[in-house]
Amino acid sequence: MLVECPPLLELRWPVRYALNRLRPLVAMVLSCAIALAASTAGAQSPHVTSSISVQETLTNNVNLTSSEAAQSDLVSQITPALTINERSARSRLSGTVSLPIVLYARTGAENNNVYVDANATGTVEAIENFFFVDGNINVSQQYFTPFGAQPQGLTNATNNRYTTGSYSVSPYIQGGARGDVQYSVRDDNIWSTLNGTPFSLNNAYVNALTATLGRQSQYVGWLTEYDRSQVRFNTQPPLLSQLGRLSLFHSPDPQLRVSVDVGYEENDYTFSHSRDTIYGVGGTWRPTPRTNVDAHWEHRFFGSSYLFNFSNNTRVTTWTLGASRNITSYPQQVAALPGGFDVQALLNQLFLSTIPDPIERQNFVNQYILQNGIPTNLANPVYLYTQQITLVEQANASIGLLGARNSVVFSAFYLKQTPITAAGTPLPGIVNPGGNSTQEGVGVVWTHNLSPNLSLSMSGNAFRTVSNVAQNDPGFSAPTRQGYITATLTTPLSAYTQINGGVRYQVLREDPTFGSGYTEAAVFIGLTHQFH
């Protein structure tokens, strides 16, 4: 059976759509570029690389529907991308911008789309050693609910996918005074946008002011902090939190520091208001330059707040373990994306000892991922949209192993999200339908060099999502289990051109009472070229 390609006129709308989506992004990038150009006059040239990839995918279930309604399609994805790593005496700019264009041979009228993915961070030292400005742009594709489809990549069409954008500007000052006293004042401004959601949702703005004053000597120290956070959605009063804290530190030896703190907080949310005393203890241990342990516990209005991080790096391994319990808001979560585990970051740690220069190491990691067909993220949790403050409990672990012919990256996560009032109690499901849930997931990537010019990469993710409310209560969603496995062969055609091909299988299972789930199988072939 012949498959008709979309007429040229039908392909014009994705271009117009992309331009409309890119206008605010382009404006901000140009503003940053002008500022950086002024501040880096006479400095080294920026490190800029560009690439383009083309992938053809034949799938037997393009819309991820039940087997009775499954529809096959041939999907073309064209992705131009730009990577920049600039560093000078007074400025830094790094990040990536890509524009995936996805075209469908049979279902183009309903599925053709142009996406925007961007993650760029910059810093300008406006006044030497005193006044700085940080900026960040993060535009990515997210999933509306963890109970819905979370397909690998962009070739499958799903109403559960939408585009979220986060734009932040953070001016701050820092410096020192007599007696080793250090001070800082930082003002974070975060704007978040949502496009393509199942129904209309409000954009948001966050203003977070942080001021610190403290002294750290060889054995003892102190720190005073003031935090004021205001989260504002378009259609409701702002959610306000204020916190003051005094911390005392003691370092019995250079590798260990312990602390105690006491303070007071006030929270004013939509449905309630609270004031409470806070207190806590913590510690930091650095037994070796490659091993770090941080732990902190504190009493807050919602109960226990804690943070634990462990990391250990060797020449061929990297290990991380983390856990936390604290409050946040949706725009603040979006500003910290990408969620889940960044494979690039893990590989960056693996090559830390062999490639000390950060720009050279990042370029090597990018090339390593490209040559071996490695996915850039594993086991991503879904952050739920809610116009309330959310209590987040999470734990994660990752392991990276690097050998002569094999590399393995493993990750696992646990995430529980509960929208709460200022009294620390969960909001009823009728206020936040589906907003109270627990997610668990694991992911693994194994790469094997079959020969100097041929590598095999196999990756798999598995997710499980359950509702934390009773089945008969408002806001309940049926539990789901889903995952995918992919096998990819990659070989170079030249120093900067790679070709790859492979197969994948995806599945989603849910309670038969509420739905039937889906399965999908696909084959793909692609080509990527880096311009130099």
PLY file of the C-alpha trace (Angstrom):
ply
format ascii 1.0
element vertex 532
property float x
property float y
property float z
element edge 531
property int vertex1
property int vertex2
end_header
0.00 0.00 0.00
1.35 3.39 -0.97
1.49 6.06 1.71
0.72 9.60 0.56
2.98 12.34 1.88
1.40 15.62 3.05
1.19 18.31 0.36
3.66 21.17 0.70
0.90 23.65 1.57
-0.08 21.52 4.57
3.45 21.81 5.94
3.45 25.61 6.09
1.45 25.85 9.32
4.11 24.13 11.47
6.59 26.82 10.40
4.21 29.66 11.35
3.39 27.83 14.57
7.07 27.51 15.43
7.74 31.19 14.78
4.90 32.22 17.10
6.18 29.90 19.83
9.75 31.13 19.39
9.13 34.90 19.56
9.53 35.31 23.34
12.44 32.87 23.34
14.23 34.67 20.52
13.71 38.05 22.19
15.27 36.85 25.41
18.15 35.10 23.66
18.92 38.24 21.65
18.85 40.36 24.81
21.29 37.98 26.50
23.47 37.91 23.40
23.69 41.72 23.28
24.62 41.89 26.96
27.21 39.17 26.57
28.65 40.73 23.46
29.19 43.97 25.35
30.74 42.22 28.34
32.99 39.90 26.34
34.49 42.35 23.89
38.07 41.30 23.32
37.51 37.98 25.08
37.73 34.53 23.58
35.21 33.55 20.91
32.14 31.60 22.04
32.19 27.83 21.52
29.19 27.20 19.28
28.30 23.96 17.53
25.27 23.13 15.42
23.78 19.87 14.24
20.84 18.42 12.39
19.25 15.01 12.71
16.66 13.22 10.60
14.76 10.15 11.77
12.16 8.01 10.06
9.91 5.87 12.29
7.36 3.25 11.26
4.92 2.62 14.11
1.90 0.34 14.44
0.13 2.62 16.99
0.85 6.28 16.33
-1.75 7.70 18.76
-1.16 5.12 21.53
-4.74 3.89 21.60
-6.18 0.47 22.39
-5.43 -2.35 19.95
-8.92 -2.07 18.42
-8.33 1.57 17.42
-4.56 1.42 16.74
-3.40 3.15 13.56
-0.03 2.72 11.84
1.95 5.62 10.40
5.29 6.72 8.99
6.71 9.59 11.04
9.49 11.95 9.93
11.33 14.00 12.56
13.79 16.74 11.54
15.68 18.37 14.42
18.08 21.29 13.93
19.98 22.08 17.14
22.46 24.63 18.48
24.84 24.23 21.45
26.82 27.08 22.99
29.51 27.10 25.70
30.91 30.61 26.23
33.19 31.63 29.05
35.07 34.87 29.61
36.42 36.81 32.57
33.04 38.41 33.34
30.38 36.21 31.74
29.30 32.66 31.04
26.64 31.28 28.73
25.91 27.62 28.06
22.96 25.66 26.77
21.18 24.03 23.86
18.27 24.98 21.61
16.55 22.56 19.25
13.47 22.69 17.03
12.05 19.20 16.41
9.71 19.18 13.40
7.46 16.10 13.38
5.51 15.17 10.22
3.06 12.27 9.84
2.38 10.62 6.48
-1.17 9.35 7.29
-2.33 11.45 10.24
-0.62 14.72 9.38
-3.75 16.85 9.46
-4.23 16.13 13.17
-0.70 15.38 14.35
1.88 17.49 12.45
3.70 19.64 14.99
6.78 21.73 15.70
8.22 21.61 19.20
10.69 23.85 20.99
13.33 22.53 23.37
15.72 24.98 25.00
17.84 24.99 28.11
20.28 27.90 28.46
21.94 29.43 31.51
24.00 32.60 31.65
25.76 34.79 34.23
27.08 38.32 33.89
29.36 39.92 36.48
28.10 43.48 36.12
30.26 44.91 38.94
33.42 42.98 39.67
33.19 40.78 42.76
29.92 42.45 43.83
26.90 42.58 41.46
25.85 39.62 39.31
22.87 38.66 37.14
21.88 35.05 36.42
19.47 34.18 33.63
17.86 30.92 32.53
15.59 29.72 29.74
14.00 26.29 29.94
11.43 25.20 27.34
10.58 21.50 27.26
7.89 18.93 26.62
6.19 17.60 29.74
3.29 15.29 30.56
0.08 16.57 32.08
-0.59 13.55 34.30
1.59 10.57 35.33
-1.47 8.33 34.88
-1.46 9.01 31.12
0.84 7.98 28.29
4.52 8.93 28.63
5.97 7.80 25.28
9.64 7.82 24.43
10.50 10.73 22.17
8.10 12.83 20.10
7.01 10.51 17.30
3.90 9.26 19.12
1.04 11.76 19.32
-0.67 12.08 22.72
-2.95 14.64 24.37
-0.98 14.09 27.57
2.00 16.07 26.21
2.31 19.85 26.47
5.00 22.53 26.26
6.11 24.35 29.38
8.43 27.34 29.47
10.34 28.82 32.37
12.20 32.12 32.14
14.15 33.49 35.10
16.23 36.56 35.89
18.10 36.69 39.20
20.11 39.78 40.14
22.17 39.42 43.30
24.97 41.02 45.27
27.55 39.32 47.43
30.63 40.41 49.27
32.50 40.58 52.54
33.14 42.96 55.42
35.51 43.12 58.35
35.97 40.06 60.52
35.36 37.56 57.69
31.67 38.50 57.59
30.00 37.57 54.29
26.69 38.84 52.95
24.42 38.20 49.95
21.05 39.40 48.66
19.40 37.55 45.77
16.09 38.24 43.99
14.81 35.34 41.84
12.09 36.20 39.29
10.54 33.21 37.50
7.86 33.33 34.81
6.28 30.06 33.63
4.01 29.40 30.65
1.99 26.41 29.47
0.90 25.61 25.91
-0.93 22.66 24.42
-2.51 21.42 27.68
-5.77 19.42 27.54
-7.60 22.50 28.83
-6.70 26.10 29.56
-4.32 26.60 32.50
-2.93 29.74 34.07
0.61 30.97 33.71
2.49 31.84 36.90
5.08 34.19 38.39
7.35 33.54 41.36
9.38 36.08 43.27
11.84 34.67 45.81
13.96 37.07 47.88
16.84 35.63 49.91
19.21 37.60 52.16
22.06 36.13 54.23
24.66 37.49 56.63
27.21 35.26 58.33
30.73 34.41 59.38
32.58 31.12 58.97
35.92 30.73 60.72
38.10 27.64 60.92
36.15 26.06 63.80
32.91 28.01 64.45
30.55 30.18 62.47
27.06 31.66 62.23
24.56 32.56 59.53
21.33 34.58 59.53
18.84 34.08 56.69
15.62 35.67 55.49
13.53 34.01 52.75
10.40 35.48 51.22
8.62 33.53 48.46
5.52 34.73 46.61
3.78 32.52 44.01
1.13 34.22 41.88
-1.26 32.58 39.39
-3.45 34.70 37.13
-6.78 34.04 38.81
-6.06 33.86 42.53
-4.37 35.79 45.36
-0.64 35.19 45.81
0.66 32.35 48.00
3.11 33.91 50.45
5.77 32.27 52.65
8.28 34.07 54.90
11.02 32.48 56.96
13.81 33.75 59.24
16.55 31.50 60.56
19.73 31.64 62.67
22.26 28.82 62.17
25.37 28.00 64.21
28.22 25.91 62.73
31.09 23.94 64.23
33.94 22.24 62.34
35.82 19.78 64.58
38.09 18.99 61.60
38.43 20.27 58.00
36.34 17.40 56.58
33.35 17.72 58.94
30.91 20.53 59.75
27.83 20.24 62.00
25.09 22.81 62.52
21.99 23.70 64.55
19.36 26.26 63.59
16.27 27.97 64.99
13.83 30.38 63.40
10.25 31.41 62.69
7.99 31.15 59.64
4.69 32.59 58.44
2.61 31.16 55.58
-0.44 32.73 53.94
-2.13 30.43 51.39
-5.53 30.43 49.71
-7.41 28.44 52.35
-5.48 29.10 55.57
-2.79 31.04 57.43
-0.17 29.75 59.87
2.77 30.83 62.04
5.22 28.46 63.69
8.69 28.06 65.17
11.26 26.10 63.19
14.39 24.28 64.40
16.81 21.74 62.99
20.22 20.07 62.82
22.56 19.21 59.97
26.02 18.14 58.89
28.43 18.04 55.95
31.22 15.47 55.55
33.96 15.49 52.91
36.18 12.47 53.72
37.89 12.64 50.30
37.82 15.08 47.35
35.61 12.57 45.49
33.13 11.78 48.28
30.45 14.16 49.62
27.74 13.64 52.24
25.17 16.32 53.18
22.30 15.84 55.62
19.82 18.23 57.25
16.61 17.84 59.24
14.22 20.61 60.31
10.82 20.97 61.97
8.44 22.95 59.73
4.71 23.71 59.69
4.06 20.55 57.63
6.13 18.32 59.94
9.61 17.03 59.18
11.65 18.60 56.40
14.84 16.81 55.42
17.56 16.71 52.80
20.18 14.01 52.21
22.72 13.78 49.41
25.58 11.34 48.88
27.96 11.20 45.92
31.13 9.29 45.18
33.21 9.40 42.00
36.13 7.29 40.82
37.89 7.09 37.48
35.35 4.57 36.15
32.28 4.90 38.43
29.90 7.51 39.79
27.36 6.90 42.57
24.62 9.22 43.85
21.89 8.83 46.45
19.43 11.49 47.54
16.23 12.01 49.53
14.23 15.09 50.50
10.92 16.29 51.93
9.94 19.92 51.43
7.37 22.27 49.92
7.49 23.79 46.46
5.23 25.10 43.69
4.72 24.02 40.09
6.62 26.99 38.53
9.56 26.39 40.87
9.63 22.71 39.88
9.54 23.65 36.19
12.43 26.09 36.70
14.55 23.19 38.01
13.88 20.90 35.01
14.87 18.64 33.38
13.50 16.24 35.91
14.62 12.71 36.33
18.21 11.74 35.67
20.43 13.62 33.26
22.64 11.06 31.54
24.90 13.89 30.35
25.52 14.95 33.97
26.40 11.39 35.01
28.81 10.96 32.10
30.27 14.38 32.88
31.17 13.11 36.35
32.66 9.92 34.90
35.06 11.89 32.69
35.85 14.53 35.34
39.28 13.12 36.21
40.40 12.45 32.63
39.15 15.73 31.07
39.50 18.58 33.61
38.44 21.43 31.31
34.61 21.78 31.61
34.00 22.96 28.03
36.24 20.30 26.50
34.63 17.66 28.73
31.08 18.71 27.79
31.92 18.60 24.09
33.42 15.13 24.54
30.32 13.92 26.41
28.04 15.27 23.68
30.09 13.45 21.05
30.15 10.26 23.17
26.34 10.28 23.46
25.97 10.90 19.73
28.39 8.17 18.67
26.81 5.55 20.94
23.14 6.45 20.46
22.58 7.06 24.18
19.34 8.73 25.37
19.96 11.91 27.36
17.44 11.27 30.15
16.21 8.32 32.20
13.24 7.66 34.48
11.64 11.10 34.52
8.91 11.74 37.11
5.92 13.91 36.14
5.45 17.11 38.13
1.75 17.80 38.59
0.26 21.14 37.70
-1.54 22.68 40.67
-2.23 26.26 41.74
-1.32 25.42 45.32
1.80 24.74 47.36
2.82 21.07 47.11
4.53 18.87 49.68
7.07 16.76 47.79
8.72 13.64 49.19
11.30 12.11 46.90
14.23 9.71 46.78
16.58 8.87 43.93
19.67 6.82 43.17
21.96 6.53 40.17
25.02 4.51 39.19
27.32 5.03 36.23
29.96 2.48 35.22
32.48 2.99 32.42
34.58 0.20 30.91
36.80 -0.33 27.90
33.91 -1.56 25.71
30.85 -1.23 27.94
29.10 1.53 29.85
26.07 1.21 32.11
23.90 3.93 33.65
21.18 2.96 36.13
18.63 5.17 37.90
15.64 4.82 40.19
13.25 7.33 41.72
10.35 7.69 44.15
8.12 10.80 44.15
5.07 11.56 46.30
3.22 14.85 45.69
0.50 16.24 47.99
-1.02 19.73 47.61
-1.37 21.19 51.14
-2.82 24.13 53.06
-0.83 26.57 55.21
-1.75 24.35 58.15
0.18 21.46 56.58
-2.88 19.32 55.85
-3.64 17.79 52.41
-6.16 19.60 50.22
-9.29 17.59 49.33
-9.36 15.92 45.95
-12.25 18.08 44.76
-9.90 21.10 44.88
-7.00 19.35 43.10
-8.33 16.37 41.11
-5.59 13.80 40.56
-3.05 16.02 42.33
-2.26 13.59 45.15
-0.21 10.70 43.77
2.93 8.58 44.13
5.28 7.69 41.27
8.03 5.07 41.15
10.37 4.39 38.27
13.59 2.73 37.15
15.72 3.17 34.06
18.87 1.67 32.58
21.12 2.28 29.57
23.71 -0.28 28.46
26.15 0.51 25.67
28.49 -2.09 24.11
31.10 -1.42 21.43
30.72 -4.31 19.00
33.66 -2.97 16.99
35.58 0.32 16.75
32.91 1.62 14.35
29.75 -0.07 15.60
28.02 0.28 18.98
24.88 -1.26 20.44
22.78 0.69 22.94
19.87 -0.79 24.87
17.69 1.29 27.18
14.56 0.67 29.19
12.31 2.53 31.60
9.47 1.31 33.80
6.99 3.51 35.72
4.21 2.94 38.23
1.73 5.59 39.39
-0.91 5.24 42.12
-3.40 7.67 43.62
-3.03 8.50 47.32
-6.78 9.02 47.83
-9.46 6.40 48.28
-11.23 5.06 45.19
-14.60 6.59 46.12
-13.16 10.01 46.99
-12.94 12.95 44.55
-9.64 13.16 42.71
-9.06 9.40 42.48
-7.30 8.03 39.39
-6.81 4.39 38.46
-3.24 3.08 38.92
-1.14 2.64 35.80
2.03 0.74 34.89
3.97 1.58 31.77
7.40 1.34 30.20
9.46 0.89 27.09
12.58 -0.83 25.80
14.72 0.30 22.88
17.67 -1.25 21.02
19.81 0.95 18.75
22.80 0.29 16.49
25.00 3.31 15.69
27.91 3.64 13.25
29.80 6.67 11.94
29.75 7.64 8.28
32.43 10.27 8.89
34.03 12.11 11.79
30.90 14.23 12.34
28.12 12.11 10.82
26.46 9.08 12.41
23.72 6.77 11.23
21.58 4.69 13.56
18.69 2.28 13.43
16.73 0.23 15.88
13.48 -1.05 17.34
11.34 -0.15 20.35
8.37 -1.52 22.24
6.08 0.46 24.57
3.26 -0.68 26.86
0.77 0.84 29.31
-1.39 -1.25 31.63
-4.19 -0.05 33.89
-7.05 -1.52 35.88
-9.45 -3.12 33.33
-12.33 -1.44 35.20
-11.08 1.97 34.05
-9.40 1.31 30.71
-7.52 -1.09 28.47
-4.12 0.57 28.01
-2.06 0.14 24.84
0.99 -1.47 23.22
3.19 -0.07 20.45
6.02 -1.46 18.34
8.19 0.60 16.01
11.31 0.49 13.86
13.39 3.57 13.10
16.43 4.76 11.19
18.15 8.11 11.55
21.12 10.26 10.64
22.84 13.00 12.65
25.42 15.48 11.36
27.43 17.99 13.38
28.62 21.14 11.58
32.19 22.29 12.22
0 1
1 2
2 3
3 4
4 5
5 6
6 7
7 8
8 9
9 10
10 11
11 12
12 13
13 14
14 15
15 16
16 17
17 18
18 19
19 20
20 21
21 22
22 23
23 24
24 25
25 26
26 27
27 28
28 29
29 30
30 31
31 32
32 33
33 34
34 35
35 36
36 37
37 38
38 39
39 40
40 41
41 42
42 43
43 44
44 45
45 46
46 47
47 48
48 49
49 50
50 51
51 52
52 53
53 54
54 55
55 56
56 57
57 58
58 59
59 60
60 61
61 62
62 63
63 64
64 65
65 66
66 67
67 68
68 69
69 70
70 71
71 72
72 73
73 74
74 75
75 76
76 77
77 78
78 79
79 80
80 81
81 82
82 83
83 84
84 85
85 86
86 87
87 88
88 89
89 90
90 91
91 92
92 93
93 94
94 95
95 96
96 97
97 98
98 99
99 100
100 101
101 102
102 103
103 104
104 105
105 106
106 107
107 108
108 109
109 110
110 111
111 112
112 113
113 114
114 115
115 116
116 117
117 118
118 119
119 120
120 121
121 122
122 123
123 124
124 125
125 126
126 127
127 128
128 129
129 130
130 131
131 132
132 133
133 134
134 135
135 136
136 137
137 138
138 139
139 140
140 141
141 142
142 143
143 144
144 145
145 146
146 147
147 148
148 149
149 150
150 151
151 152
152 153
153 154
154 155
155 156
156 157
157 158
158 159
159 160
160 161
161 162
162 163
163 164
164 165
165 166
166 167
167 168
168 169
169 170
170 171
171 172
172 173
173 174
174 175
175 176
176 177
177 178
178 179
179 180
180 181
181 182
182 183
183 184
184 185
185 186
186 187
187 188
188 189
189 190
190 191
191 192
192 193
193 194
194 195
195 196
196 197
197 198
198 199
199 200
200 201
201 202
202 203
203 204
204 205
205 206
206 207
207 208
208 209
209 210
210 211
211 212
212 213
213 214
214 215
215 216
216 217
217 218
218 219
219 220
220 221
221 222
222 223
223 224
224 225
225 226
226 227
227 228
228 229
229 230
230 231
231 232
232 233
233 234
234 235
235 236
236 237
237 238
238 239
239 240
240 241
241 242
242 243
243 244
244 245
245 246
246 247
247 248
248 249
249 250
250 251
251 252
252 253
253 254
254 255
255 256
256 257
257 258
258 259
259 260
260 261
261 262
262 263
263 264
264 265
265 266
266 267
267 268
268 269
269 270
270 271
271 272
272 273
273 274
274 275
275 276
276 277
277 278
278 279
279 280
280 281
281 282
282 283
283 284
284 285
285 286
286 287
287 288
288 289
289 290
290 291
291 292
292 293
293 294
294 295
295 296
296 297
297 298
298 299
299 300
300 301
301 302
302 303
303 304
304 305
305 306
306 307
307 308
308 309
309 310
310 311
311 312
312 313
313 314
314 315
315 316
316 317
317 318
318 319
319 320
320 321
321 322
322 323
323 324
324 325
325 326
326 327
327 328
328 329
329 330
330 331
331 332
332 333
333 334
334 335
335 336
336 337
337 338
338 339
339 340
340 341
341 342
342 343
343 344
344 345
345 346
346 347
347 348
348 349
349 350
350 351
351 352
352 353
353 354
354 355
355 356
356 357
357 358
358 359
359 360
360 361
361 362
362 363
363 364
364 365
365 366
366 367
367 368
368 369
369 370
370 371
371 372
372 373
373 374
374 375
375 376
376 377
377 378
378 379
379 380
380 381
381 382
382 383
383 384
384 385
385 386
386 387
387 388
388 389
389 390
390 391
391 392
392 393
393 394
394 395
395 396
396 397
397 398
398 399
399 400
400 401
401 402
402 403
403 404
404 405
405 406
406 407
407 408
408 409
409 410
410 411
411 412
412 413
413 414
414 415
415 416
416 417
417 418
418 419
419 420
420 421
421 422
422 423
423 424
424 425
425 426
426 427
427 428
428 429
429 430
430 431
431 432
432 433
433 434
434 435
435 436
436 437
437 438
438 439
439 440
440 441
441 442
442 443
443 444
444 445
445 446
446 447
447 448
448 449
449 450
450 451
451 452
452 453
453 454
454 455
455 456
456 457
457 458
458 459
459 460
460 461
461 462
462 463
463 464
464 465
465 466
466 467
467 468
468 469
469 470
470 471
471 472
472 473
473 474
474 475
475 476
476 477
477 478
478 479
479 480
480 481
481 482
482 483
483 484
484 485
485 486
486 487
487 488
488 489
489 490
490 491
491 492
492 493
493 494
494 495
495 496
496 497
497 498
498 499
499 500
500 501
501 502
502 503
503 504
504 505
505 506
506 507
507 508
508 509
509 510
510 511
511 512
512 513
513 514
514 515
515 516
516 517
517 518
518 519
519 520
520 521
521 522
522 523
523 524
524 525
525 526
526 527
527 528
528 529
529 530
530 531
